[in-house]
Amino acid sequence: MLAIFLSITYLLILSFNQYIPTVLFIFIISINVLSFLFYLVDKYKAKNGYWRIKEKTLHFLSLLGGWPGAAVAQQWLKHKNIKKSFQIRYWLTIVANIAMLTTLVYLSHTANKQW
């Protein structure tokens, strides 16, 4: 939960200091809500024997920035939090997402461009 709090704080600081535009901030919040909902639906499908949401889809949402929402879902729903192969890929999406966001912030800041 500390990681989620820190990531949201990081995004708020970036947004308020105008390192990222408000539209991007809203997108990130939206993708987190969507990510949580996908985990919720997948948990429901797993319990009731329906076809599941592909792991690639869950990882793609994390890569787009929905990993804090995925982390909340994994903890609260106790879903996808034990399978090692899933967790390895999940953490790689976190690293990739943070690297992409940091690179974008750095490049836009050094170029003195507004988004």
OpenMM code with the backbone's topology and positions (N, CA, C; nanometers):
from openmm import Vec3, app, unit

residues = "MET LEU ALA ILE PHE LEU SER ILE THR TYR LEU LEU ILE LEU SER PHE ASN GLN TYR ILE PRO THR VAL LEU PHE ILE PHE ILE ILE SER ILE ASN VAL LEU SER PHE LEU PHE TYR LEU VAL ASP LYS TYR LYS ALA LYS ASN GLY TYR TRP ARG ILE LYS GLU LYS THR LEU HIS PHE LEU SER LEU LEU GLY GLY TRP PRO GLY ALA ALA VAL ALA GLN GLN TRP LEU LYS HIS LYS ASN ILE LYS LYS SER PHE GLN ILE ARG TYR TRP LEU THR ILE VAL ALA ASN ILE ALA MET LEU THR THR LEU VAL TYR LEU SER HIS THR ALA ASN LYS GLN TRP".split()
positions = [
    Vec3(0.0813, -0.1189, 0.0000),
    Vec3(0.0000, 0.0000, 0.0000),
    Vec3(0.0863, 0.1263, 0.0000),
    Vec3(0.2027, 0.1169, 0.0604),
    Vec3(0.2939, 0.2313, 0.0620),
    Vec3(0.3351, 0.2680, -0.0802),
    Vec3(0.3587, 0.1664, -0.1635),
    Vec3(0.3978, 0.1924, -0.3025),
    Vec3(0.2867, 0.2656, -0.3775),
    Vec3(0.1633, 0.2292, -0.3493),
    Vec3(0.0505, 0.2951, -0.4147),
    Vec3(0.0411, 0.4408, -0.3701),
    Vec3(0.0540, 0.4633, -0.2407),
    Vec3(0.0507, 0.5992, -0.1884),
    Vec3(0.1622, 0.6836, -0.2496),
    Vec3(0.2822, 0.6273, -0.2571),
    Vec3(0.3951, 0.7016, -0.3139),
    Vec3(0.3752, 0.7299, -0.4621),
    Vec3(0.3199, 0.6336, -0.5360),
    Vec3(0.2993, 0.6566, -0.6797),
    Vec3(0.1950, 0.7645, -0.7044),
    Vec3(0.0885, 0.7646, -0.6255),
    Vec3(-0.0135, 0.8684, -0.6413),
    Vec3(0.0435, 1.0046, -0.6022),
    Vec3(0.1218, 1.0077, -0.4951),
    Vec3(0.1864, 1.1327, -0.4539),
    Vec3(0.2789, 1.1834, -0.5635),
    Vec3(0.3565, 1.0924, -0.6233),
    Vec3(0.4477, 1.1268, -0.7327),
    Vec3(0.3700, 1.1897, -0.8488),
    Vec3(0.2574, 1.1288, -0.8863),
    Vec3(0.1770, 1.1811, -0.9964),
    Vec3(0.1166, 1.3172, -0.9631),
    Vec3(0.0711, 1.3313, -0.8402),
    Vec3(0.0151, 1.4612, -0.8007),
    Vec3(0.1198, 1.5716, -0.8058),
    Vec3(0.2389, 1.5428, -0.7578),
    Vec3(0.3473, 1.6413, -0.7618),
    Vec3(0.3809, 1.6773, -0.9062),
    Vec3(0.3914, 1.5764, -0.9915),
    Vec3(0.4206, 1.6030, -1.1328),
    Vec3(0.3101, 1.6873, -1.1968),
    Vec3(0.1864, 1.6566, -1.1633),
    Vec3(0.0748, 1.7289, -1.2221),
    Vec3(0.0694, 1.8737, -1.1725),
    Vec3(0.0821, 1.8922, -1.0425),
    Vec3(0.0735, 2.0270, -0.9872),
    Vec3(0.1923, 2.1141, -1.0275),
    Vec3(0.3066, 2.0549, -1.0493),
    Vec3(0.4236, 2.1305, -1.0944),
    Vec3(0.4265, 2.1442, -1.2465),
    Vec3(0.3216, 2.0994, -1.3101),
    Vec3(0.3019, 2.1080, -1.4548),
    Vec3(0.4081, 2.0328, -1.5343),
    Vec3(0.4621, 1.9261, -1.4755),
    Vec3(0.5517, 1.8387, -1.5510),
    Vec3(0.4720, 1.7433, -1.6383),
    Vec3(0.3510, 1.7135, -1.5961),
    Vec3(0.2605, 1.6363, -1.6809),
    Vec3(0.1299, 1.7143, -1.6909),
    Vec3(0.0662, 1.7086, -1.8058),
    Vec3(-0.0583, 1.7826, -1.8217),
    Vec3(-0.1729, 1.7168, -1.7446),
    Vec3(-0.2733, 1.7958, -1.7168),
    Vec3(-0.3899, 1.7463, -1.6433),
    Vec3(-0.4564, 1.6312, -1.7177),
    Vec3(-0.4585, 1.6381, -1.8491),
    Vec3(-0.5198, 1.5319, -1.9297),
    Vec3(-0.4493, 1.3986, -1.9049),
    Vec3(-0.3175, 1.3995, -1.8990),
    Vec3(-0.2422, 1.2772, -1.8725),
    Vec3(-0.2704, 1.2269, -1.7314),
    Vec3(-0.2782, 1.3176, -1.6357),
    Vec3(-0.3106, 1.2799, -1.4987),
    Vec3(-0.4478, 1.2119, -1.4930),
    Vec3(-0.5464, 1.2692, -1.5608),
    Vec3(-0.6812, 1.2107, -1.5647),
    Vec3(-0.6777, 1.0741, -1.6328),
    Vec3(-0.5973, 1.0614, -1.7399),
    Vec3(-0.5838, 0.9326, -1.8075),
    Vec3(-0.5285, 0.8273, -1.7121),
    Vec3(-0.4263, 0.8628, -1.6363),
    Vec3(-0.3634, 0.7671, -1.5453),
    Vec3(-0.4617, 0.7240, -1.4364),
    Vec3(-0.5363, 0.8184, -1.3816),
    Vec3(-0.6373, 0.7831, -1.2810),
    Vec3(-0.7423, 0.6906, -1.3435),
    Vec3(-0.7866, 0.7236, -1.4651),
    Vec3(-0.8883, 0.6418, -1.5330),
    Vec3(-0.8381, 0.5014, -1.5619),
    Vec3(-0.7145, 0.4889, -1.6064),
    Vec3(-0.6595, 0.3566, -1.6394),
    Vec3(-0.6440, 0.2726, -1.5128),
    Vec3(-0.6209, 0.3387, -1.3989),
    Vec3(-0.6129, 0.2658, -1.2720),
    Vec3(-0.7488, 0.2126, -1.2292),
    Vec3(-0.8514, 0.2923, -1.2456),
    Vec3(-0.9871, 0.2464, -1.2142),
    Vec3(-1.0243, 0.1312, -1.3066),
    Vec3(-0.9939, 0.1459, -1.4349),
    Vec3(-1.0219, 0.0404, -1.5317),
    Vec3(-0.9456, -0.0880, -1.4976),
    Vec3(-0.8206, -0.0736, -1.4614),
    Vec3(-0.7391, -0.1891, -1.4243),
    Vec3(-0.8008, -0.2621, -1.3047),
    Vec3(-0.8392, -0.1877, -1.2022),
    Vec3(-0.9032, -0.2489, -1.0856),
    Vec3(-1.0292, -0.3239, -1.1270),
    Vec3(-1.1108, -0.2633, -1.2131),
    Vec3(-1.2353, -0.3268, -1.2577),
    Vec3(-1.2085, -0.4547, -1.3369),
    Vec3(-1.1032, -0.4563, -1.4186),
    Vec3(-1.0684, -0.5768, -1.4929),
    Vec3(-1.0297, -0.6900, -1.3979),
    Vec3(-0.9538, -0.6589, -1.2940),
    Vec3(-0.9198, -0.7600, -1.1945),
    Vec3(-1.0450, -0.8099, -1.1224),
    Vec3(-1.1355, -0.7192, -1.0914),
    Vec3(-1.2596, -0.7552, -1.0246),
    Vec3(-1.3418, -0.8515, -1.1106),
    Vec3(-1.3553, -0.8191, -1.2375),
    Vec3(-1.4297, -0.9055, -1.3304),
    Vec3(-1.3588, -1.0395, -1.3453),
    Vec3(-1.2266, -1.0386, -1.3565),
    Vec3(-1.1530, -1.1640, -1.3709),
    Vec3(-1.1690, -1.2520, -1.2472),
    Vec3(-1.1678, -1.1923, -1.1296),
    Vec3(-1.1889, -1.2669, -1.0052),
    Vec3(-1.3274, -1.3303, -1.0050),
    Vec3(-1.4274, -1.2534, -1.0472),
    Vec3(-1.5645, -1.3055, -1.0552),
    Vec3(-1.5713, -1.4233, -1.1519),
    Vec3(-1.5077, -1.4075, -1.2682),
    Vec3(-1.5082, -1.5145, -1.3680),
    Vec3(-1.4355, -1.6383, -1.3169),
    Vec3(-1.3271, -1.6186, -1.2441),
    Vec3(-1.2513, -1.7318, -1.1899),
    Vec3(-1.3356, -1.8102, -1.0885),
    Vec3(-1.4074, -1.7395, -1.0054),
    Vec3(-1.4907, -1.8052, -0.9033),
    Vec3(-1.6083, -1.8804, -0.9632),
    Vec3(-1.6594, -1.8301, -1.0760),
    Vec3(-1.7817, -1.8858, -1.1329),
    Vec3(-1.7599, -1.9717, -1.2569),
    Vec3(-1.6348, -2.0003, -1.2904),
    Vec3(-1.6056, -2.0926, -1.3995),
    Vec3(-1.6230, -2.0371, -1.5397),
    Vec3(-1.6228, -1.9056, -1.5552),
    Vec3(-1.6358, -1.8460, -1.6878),
    Vec3(-1.4981, -1.8284, -1.7515),
    Vec3(-1.4998, -1.7988, -1.8833),
    Vec3(-1.3749, -1.7669, -1.9525),
    Vec3(-1.3132, -1.6436, -1.8887),
    Vec3(-1.1834, -1.6493, -1.8693),
    Vec3(-1.1129, -1.5452, -1.7953),
    Vec3(-1.0602, -1.4353, -1.8872),
    Vec3(-1.0241, -1.3234, -1.8264),
    Vec3(-0.9559, -1.2154, -1.8972),
    Vec3(-0.8105, -1.2599, -1.9148),
    Vec3(-0.7564, -1.2389, -2.0339),
    Vec3(-0.6189, -1.2821, -2.0606),
    Vec3(-0.5202, -1.2046, -1.9737),
    Vec3(-0.4173, -1.2745, -1.9283),
    Vec3(-0.3138, -1.2099, -1.8478),
    Vec3(-0.2454, -1.0983, -1.9254),
    Vec3(-0.2332, -1.1154, -2.0565),
    Vec3(-0.1727, -1.0109, -2.1400),
    Vec3(-0.2504, -0.8800, -2.1285),
    Vec3(-0.3818, -0.8902, -2.1193),
    Vec3(-0.4649, -0.7710, -2.1063),
    Vec3(-0.4385, -0.7011, -1.9730),
    Vec3(-0.4294, -0.7798, -1.8666),
    Vec3(-0.4014, -0.7222, -1.7347),
    Vec3(-0.2636, -0.6564, -1.7323),
    Vec3(-0.1661, -0.7212, -1.7958),
    Vec3(-0.0312, -0.6636, -1.8008),
    Vec3(-0.0282, -0.5377, -1.8871),
    Vec3(-0.1031, -0.5357, -1.9949),
    Vec3(-0.1069, -0.4179, -2.0812),
    Vec3(-0.1635, -0.2974, -2.0065),
    Vec3(-0.2679, -0.3208, -1.9275),
    Vec3(-0.3243, -0.2120, -1.8464),
    Vec3(-0.2210, -0.1604, -1.7458),
    Vec3(-0.1435, -0.2515, -1.6877),
    Vec3(-0.0376, -0.2102, -1.5946),
    Vec3(0.0685, -0.1289, -1.6669),
    Vec3(0.1040, -0.1722, -1.7853),
    Vec3(0.2048, -0.1019, -1.8640),
    Vec3(0.1593, 0.0389, -1.9001),
    Vec3(0.0309, 0.0554, -1.9249),
    Vec3(-0.0235, 0.1881, -1.9578),
    Vec3(-0.0307, 0.2808, -1.8368),
    Vec3(-0.0042, 0.2273, -1.7189),
    Vec3(-0.0069, 0.3093, -1.5983),
    Vec3(-0.1059, 0.2633, -1.4939),
    Vec3(-0.1735, 0.1529, -1.5192),
    Vec3(-0.2742, 0.1034, -1.4260),
    Vec3(-0.2218, 0.0110, -1.3186),
    Vec3(-0.0897, 0.0086, -1.3012),
    Vec3(-0.0331, -0.0845, -1.2029),
    Vec3(-0.0700, -0.0518, -1.0583),
    Vec3(-0.0875, 0.0753, -1.0169),
    Vec3(-0.1332, 0.0950, -0.8790),
    Vec3(-0.2747, 0.0382, -0.8562),
    Vec3(-0.3621, 0.0556, -0.9542),
    Vec3(-0.4966, -0.0026, -0.9442),
    Vec3(-0.4912, -0.1541, -0.9415),
    Vec3(-0.3989, -0.2107, -1.0178),
    Vec3(-0.3800, -0.3557, -1.0173),
    Vec3(-0.3279, -0.4030, -0.8819),
    Vec3(-0.2385, -0.3255, -0.8222),
    Vec3(-0.1842, -0.3619, -0.6910),
    Vec3(-0.2938, -0.3623, -0.5848),
    Vec3(-0.3801, -0.2615, -0.5896),
    Vec3(-0.4919, -0.2561, -0.4948),
    Vec3(-0.5815, -0.3782, -0.5147),
    Vec3(-0.6132, -0.4082, -0.6395),
    Vec3(-0.6995, -0.5232, -0.6692),
    Vec3(-0.6352, -0.6537, -0.6224),
    Vec3(-0.5059, -0.6692, -0.6468),
    Vec3(-0.4383, -0.7922, -0.6045),
    Vec3(-0.4448, -0.8103, -0.4540),
    Vec3(-0.4289, -0.7024, -0.3796),
    Vec3(-0.4316, -0.7110, -0.2335),
    Vec3(-0.5735, -0.7290, -0.1800),
    Vec3(-0.6662, -0.6464, -0.2238),
    Vec3(-0.8023, -0.6509, -0.1706),
    Vec3(-0.8787, -0.7747, -0.2147),
    Vec3(-0.8584, -0.8132, -0.3416),
    Vec3(-0.9335, -0.9266, -0.3948),
    Vec3(-0.8598, -1.0596, -0.3784),
    Vec3(-0.7346, -1.0529, -0.3348),
    Vec3(-0.6497, -1.1736, -0.3249),
    Vec3(-0.6503, -1.2480, -0.4583),
    Vec3(-0.6201, -1.1715, -0.5633),
    Vec3(-0.6278, -1.2256, -0.6992),
    Vec3(-0.4977, -1.1981, -0.7737),
    Vec3(-0.4411, -1.3023, -0.8305),
    Vec3(-0.3177, -1.2939, -0.9100),
    Vec3(-0.1981, -1.2491, -0.8259),
    Vec3(-0.2046, -1.2683, -0.6965),
    Vec3(-0.0953, -1.2212, -0.6114),
    Vec3(0.0007, -1.3320, -0.5691),
    Vec3(-0.0227, -1.4552, -0.6108),
    Vec3(0.0645, -1.5663, -0.5722),
    Vec3(0.1403, -1.6235, -0.6924),
    Vec3(0.0768, -1.6275, -0.8075),
    Vec3(0.1356, -1.6886, -0.9267),
    Vec3(0.2648, -1.6154, -0.9647),
    Vec3(0.3784, -1.6858, -0.9512),
    Vec3(0.5102, -1.6232, -0.9700),
    Vec3(0.5309, -1.5685, -1.1104),
    Vec3(0.4943, -1.6445, -1.2127),
    Vec3(0.5172, -1.5983, -1.3504),
    Vec3(0.4384, -1.4705, -1.3779),
    Vec3(0.3188, -1.4607, -1.3230),
    Vec3(0.2389, -1.3395, -1.3394),
    Vec3(0.3039, -1.2229, -1.2664),
    Vec3(0.3482, -1.2465, -1.1444),
    Vec3(0.4075, -1.1407, -1.0638),
    Vec3(0.5368, -1.0865, -1.1251),
    Vec3(0.6163, -1.1745, -1.1831),
    Vec3(0.7404, -1.1288, -1.2489),
    Vec3(0.7070, -1.0345, -1.3631),
    Vec3(0.6133, -1.0754, -1.4468),
    Vec3(0.5731, -0.9884, -1.5588),
    Vec3(0.5082, -0.8592, -1.5094),
    Vec3(0.4302, -0.8703, -1.4044),
    Vec3(0.3645, -0.7519, -1.3472),
    Vec3(0.4688, -0.6503, -1.3013),
    Vec3(0.5705, -0.6951, -1.2293),
    Vec3(0.6738, -0.6035, -1.1810),
    Vec3(0.7564, -0.5462, -1.2950),
    Vec3(0.7742, -0.6210, -1.4015),
    Vec3(0.8433, -0.5681, -1.5198),
    Vec3(0.7610, -0.4566, -1.5847),
    Vec3(0.6282, -0.4705, -1.5841),
    Vec3(0.5442, -0.3635, -1.6399),
    Vec3(0.5539, -0.2375, -1.5545),
    Vec3(0.5680, -0.2541, -1.4241),
    Vec3(0.5830, -0.1382, -1.3356),
    Vec3(0.7121, -0.0638, -1.3679),
    Vec3(0.8206, -0.1395, -1.3778),
    Vec3(0.9507, -0.0784, -1.4090),
    Vec3(0.9446, -0.0081, -1.5443),
    Vec3(0.8864, -0.0735, -1.6429),
    Vec3(0.8768, -0.0143, -1.7768),
    Vec3(0.7918, 0.1122, -1.7753),
    Vec3(0.6793, 0.1095, -1.7040),
    Vec3(0.5925, 0.2265, -1.6979),
    Vec3(0.6616, 0.3442, -1.6303),
    Vec3(0.7258, 0.3200, -1.5185),
    Vec3(0.7953, 0.4280, -1.4479),
    Vec3(0.9091, 0.4832, -1.5337),
    Vec3(0.9805, 0.3950, -1.6030),
    Vec3(1.0893, 0.4400, -1.6905),
    Vec3(1.0356, 0.5275, -1.8037),
    Vec3(0.9239, 0.4855, -1.8635),
    Vec3(0.8653, 0.5645, -1.9724),
    Vec3(0.8182, 0.7009, -1.9230),
    Vec3(0.7473, 0.7026, -1.8102),
    Vec3(0.6961, 0.8294, -1.7572),
    Vec3(0.8104, 0.9220, -1.7164),
    Vec3(0.9110, 0.8673, -1.6520),
    Vec3(1.0257, 0.9478, -1.6105),
    Vec3(1.0998, 1.0035, -1.7316),
    Vec3(1.1161, 0.9231, -1.8349),
    Vec3(1.1820, 0.9690, -1.9575),
    Vec3(1.1028, 1.0810, -2.0226),
    Vec3(0.9718, 1.0650, -2.0309),
    Vec3(0.8879, 1.1707, -2.0897),
    Vec3(0.8964, 1.2998, -2.0100),
    Vec3(0.8916, 1.2897, -1.8789),
    Vec3(0.9011, 1.4087, -1.7939),
    Vec3(1.0370, 1.4746, -1.8117),
    Vec3(1.1427, 1.3944, -1.8114),
    Vec3(1.2779, 1.4478, -1.8257),
    Vec3(1.2958, 1.5173, -1.9609),
    Vec3(1.2535, 1.4503, -2.0682),
    Vec3(1.2706, 1.5079, -2.2020),
    Vec3(1.1901, 1.6365, -2.2187),
    Vec3(1.0684, 1.6377, -2.1663),
    Vec3(0.9873, 1.7585, -2.1802),
    Vec3(1.0421, 1.8712, -2.0937),
    Vec3(1.0960, 1.8370, -1.9783),
    Vec3(1.1515, 1.9395, -1.8889),
    Vec3(1.2816, 1.9980, -1.9450),
    Vec3(1.3682, 1.9128, -1.9990),
    Vec3(1.4959, 1.9624, -2.0523),
    Vec3(1.4774, 2.0406, -2.1810),
    Vec3(1.3713, 2.0095, -2.2538),
    Vec3(1.3462, 2.0831, -2.3775),
    Vec3(1.2681, 2.2116, -2.3520),
    Vec3(1.2269, 2.2333, -2.2271),
    Vec3(1.1468, 2.3505, -2.1894),
    Vec3(1.0233, 2.3663, -2.2741),
    Vec3(0.9605, 2.2533, -2.3042),
    Vec3(0.8391, 2.2548, -2.3833),
    Vec3(0.7198, 2.2301, -2.2931),
    Vec3(0.6111, 2.2929, -2.3285),
    Vec3(0.4843, 2.2606, -2.2636),
    Vec3(0.4255, 2.1434, -2.3401),
    Vec3(0.3532, 2.0611, -2.2715),
    Vec3(0.2898, 1.9472, -2.3367),
    Vec3(0.1866, 2.0018, -2.4274),
] * unit.nanometer
topology = app.Topology()
chain = topology.addChain("A")
for resn in residues:
    res = topology.addResidue(resn, chain)
    for name in ("N", "CA", "C"):
        topology.addAtom(name, app.Element.getBySymbol(name[0]), res)
